[in-house]
Amino acid sequence: MVDATHISFAADDRSYFSLIKKEIHRLATEAGMNAGRINELDLIVAEMTSNLYKYSDDGEILMGTFANAGSPYIELISIDNGPGMVNPARMMVDGVSTTNTLGHGLGSMKRLSDTFELYSQPGWGTIVLSRVYSDPEKSKADDNVIMRPIVVSKPGEKTSGDGFVYKKTDKYLKMMLADGLGHGPEANKAINEAAAAFKVFPDYSPTETLRFIHANIKKTRGAVINVVGYHYGEKKWSSAGVGNIAARMFGPINFKNHMSYNGIVGHNIPNTMNDQQYLADEFNQVMLCSDGIKTRIDLAKYPLMYKYDLSVLAAAIYKDHARKNDDMSVIIAKVK
């Protein structure tokens, strides 16, 4: 079932920290994580919440579970708007603290994580990423394209009206971000019908994929959708969208906003649509955002971000641009 990739936990009240830890523990157990790794996850959550209590007034933790072809992993992302750090690398050294504690928090989180990154700017805040695999030996991805999604339900909803799905063959990767009209269970039903059609459509073309989905979700409330493909041999992106899913192609120098067609998939789409293509040599990354994310995104606000995991960039965009009154999605993919 297609749903939110991450659950948001408000970490601004110390009295809730034990509940956050128990819920993350429960979700990790349901995901099939190794018991020993879950115990380490508990320690990471304890350190994350402790740091948010000490240094921030409005902390948030995003927790995602990913099946990873039978070797699940948990992704924890701590986000705050606190004072930030002048020298983040120094703060990860054991014994360094600004609050007269032992200063082992960040260092222990790094040791317990299979992937650990910290991004911070003075006056902006801090993002901490921790990824824990059930089997650490299977943590190394050898994919041609790295994808990192953050999909979060509208606050108060139990299911997401946004959904992300992808399909891989030996020739191409194809991704879809869909936003069902409105939010809640009916919007979620629309995106799941769209995902089912997306998975069975046999061809590569994003435009023809949209046409096929359109014919198959007419009994739902409909959705706005963008489909992006990457062809390994041609080293090109192909993209087609209907409605207000924002798509941006960017590289080391240039960026280009992809123009979608007007309409609603499942209700009305243009008779004439074409795939738009972008060379990977010029645009090695693509970003997709639903309308739960404000669109005036300036990547120059995040200096040196190219050195970090794509989830850190997605979290920074979510931090600065999430509307919090709708389902929210940021998908970033990069050619290796």
N, C-alpha and C positions, 0 to 999 in steps of 0.2 A: 504494500500500500504506500502511495506517495503522500508524504506529510512533511511537517517541519523537520529540518535536519538537526536543529538545536532547541533546547528548552532554556528559557531565560529565568534566572533566579535573582531576585533583588537581594543584594547582600549589604544593605545599609542599616540593619538592625541586628545587634549581636544575639538577641534572644532567638533569632531564626536560624542561626548557624548550624545547630545540631540537626534541625529538620532538613536543611539543605544537604548536609553530609549523608543523612539516612536515605534521602530520596535519590541522590546520585549513586549511592551504594546499591539501592534496589534496582535502579535502571541498568547499572553495569552487570548485575547478577542476571537480570532478564536477558541481557544481550549475549550471555554466554561467556563472559570474561573469566579468565583463570582466577581462582580464589586468592592466590598470592598477590597477583597484580591488583585485585580489588582492594586488598589491605593497603597496598602502596598508594592507590588512588585516594583512599581515606585520608592518608597523611598529607597528600598534595592539597586536597580540599581544605583541610584544617589550616594549612599554611596560607592558602589563598584568602580565605575568609579573615584570618588574623591580620594579614597585611592590609586588606580593604578596611578593616575596622580602625587600624592605626593611622592610615594615611589618606583615607577618602571618606567623604560624607555621602556618596551616592554610588557605591559599588554595585557591579552586576557581574554575574557569572553565567556564561553560555556553556551548556553541556550537550555534546552531540555523540550519538552512538552510530558506528558505521560497521556494516557487516563484513566488508573487505574480503569477499570471496571465502567466507568461512573462518577467517582469522580476525575476529572483531577488534576494533580499537575504540577508545574513548578520547574525545577531544574536549578539553576544558579551556575556556578563554575568559580571563579576568579583565574587566574593563572598568576604568575609573576616570574621573575628571579632577583628580587631585593635583598636588603641586608638581608632579613629575620629578624626573631625576636628571641631574646635570651629567653624571657619569654612571650610566646603567651597568656597564661591565664591572666597575669596582664594587657595586652593591651586591653582585653575585658571589663575591669572595667571602668565605666563611670568616666570621668575626667582625665584619663591617656592619654597623647599624647606626641609625640616626635617632633611635628611641631607647638607648641604654639597655637593649636586650642582647642575647648572645650572638645575634646576627647570623644564624644558621638557616633561616627560612628559605631564601631564594636558592642558596647552594644545595639544600636538601631536595627542593623541588626539582632542580636540574638533574640531580643524581637519580631520582626516582622516575624521571620521564624518559621516554624514548626520543621524543622531540621536545625541546624546550627553547623558547625564545622570549625575549623581553624587549619591548619597544617603548620608549618614553621620551617626552619632550618637556622641558621646564614650562610650567604654566598651562600645559595642555592635558597632561595626565599620562597614564601608563596602560599598556596592554601586555598581559602575560599569557603565553600559549603553552599548554602542556598536552602532549599526546602520548597515551599509554596503550600499548598493544598487548593483547592476550598472549601472543607469541612474538617476542621481540625480533626473532629471526626473520619474520615475514613483514618487517616494517619498511624495508627498502623497496620503493616502487621503481619499476623499469619501463614505465609507460612513456610514449613519445610526447604526450601532453599531460600536464599536471592540472587537476581540477580541484578547487576548494570552494564548497558552497556554505553559505550561512542563510538558512531559511528559518524565520521565527514567526510564530503565530501572533495575531493581534492579541494584546493583553486582555485576559479574561476569556479567551476562546480556548477550547480543548483540542481543536484541530485547525490546520492551516488551509487557507484558500489559495496559497501559493504552493507551487510544487516544482521540483527539479528532477529530471531524469536524463539518463544518457545511455548510449548504445555504442558498443565497440565491435569492429570487425578487423580483419587483417589489413584492410585497405583504408579505413577511416574511423574517426570518432565523430559522433553526432550527439549534441546536447539540446535539451529543451527546457526553457523556463516558462511556466504557465501561471497566470493569475486569474482564477475563477472570479466571475462577477460577484461583487460583495465580499462576504467572508463567512466563516462558519461551515457547517456540514454540507450545505448545498454547493458552496463554492469548492469545497474539497472533493465532492462527488464529480464535479465538472473536470477538475484537473486529473483525477484518477481515470476517468473515461478517456481523456486526452492522452494520458501516459500509456494506457493499454493500446490505443491506436498507434501511438508513436513506436511502441516496441515491436509491433507486428508488421509495420510498413517496411517492405524489403529494400527500397531504393535509397540512394544518398541524398538527392536533391531536397534542400530545406523547403522550397516552394511547394513541391509535390507532396512532401510530408504534411505541410499545413493543409493542403487541399484534402488529403485523406482524413486527417483529424477532423476537419470541418464537417465532412460527410458522416462521421461517426459519433459526434457529440451534439447532434441537433436536438436531442431530447433533454439536454441539460440546460442550465442557465447560460452557458457559453463562457468563453475565456479569451483573454488577450495572451498571445503566445509569440515567443521568438525562438526560432530553431537555428542553431549554428553548427556547422560541420567543419572538420579539419581533415583534409585528404593528405595522407602520409606521402604518397608518391609525388603529387603535384606541389606539395608544400604551400597550400592555399587554404584560407578560411572561406567558407560560403555561408551566407546568412540571409534569412528572410523572416520578417515579423509582421504581425497584424495587431494593432493596438499599442498601448503605451507601456510596453516593456522597453526600457532604455538599454541600448547596446552600444558599447564603445570599443573600438579597436585601438590599441596603443602599442607603442614600441619605445625604444630608447630615445627617439627624437620626436616622432610624430604621433598624433592621435587623430581619430576620425569618428564622429558620431554616426552610427548607422541609422538610416531613415526607414521607419516602418510604414506599412500601409494602414489606412484607416479601416476600421471595421471591428467585428467581434467574431471570432472563430466559433462556429456552431450556429450563427445567426446570419451574418452577412460579411462576405469577403470580396475583394475586387476580382473581376473576371481576368484581368491581366496582372500577373505578378512575375517577378524574375528574381533569381538568386543574385545577390551582390557578392563579389569576390574581392579578397584582400590577400596580398602576398605576405607570407609569414616572415620573409626577410625584412619587411618594412614594419609589419605589425605582428609582434610575436605574442601579444596577449589580447584577450577579450574579456570584457566585463559586462555582465547582464544584471540589471536591477529592476525590481518591480516598482510600482508607484508608491509603495510604502517607504521608499527611499527618496529623499529630495535629490533632484537631478543636478544641481549646480555643484558638481564635484570637482575640486581642484587638487589633482594629485601632487602638485608642487608643494602642498602643505605638509607632505610626509617625506622629508629629506632622508636619503639613504634607504628608503623602504625596499628598493630593489634587492637588498641583501637578505631580506627576511622571507619567511614562509608566506605563501599567498593568503593563508588564513589570517595572518596579522594585518595585511592590507584590507581584506574583507571586513575584519573587525573594526579597523579604524574608520572605514566608510560607514559602517553600521553605527558606530559611536557618534559620529558627527552629523549623520544625515537621516537616521531612522525617525520616522514620523511618530511612532508609538500609538497611532490610532488606526492601524491597518496591519495586515500581514506584511512582513518585511523580508526581502530577499536580496542578497548580493552573491553573485557567482563570478569567480575569476578563474580563467584557464590560461595556461602558458605553455608554449612550445619549448621543449627542453633544448 
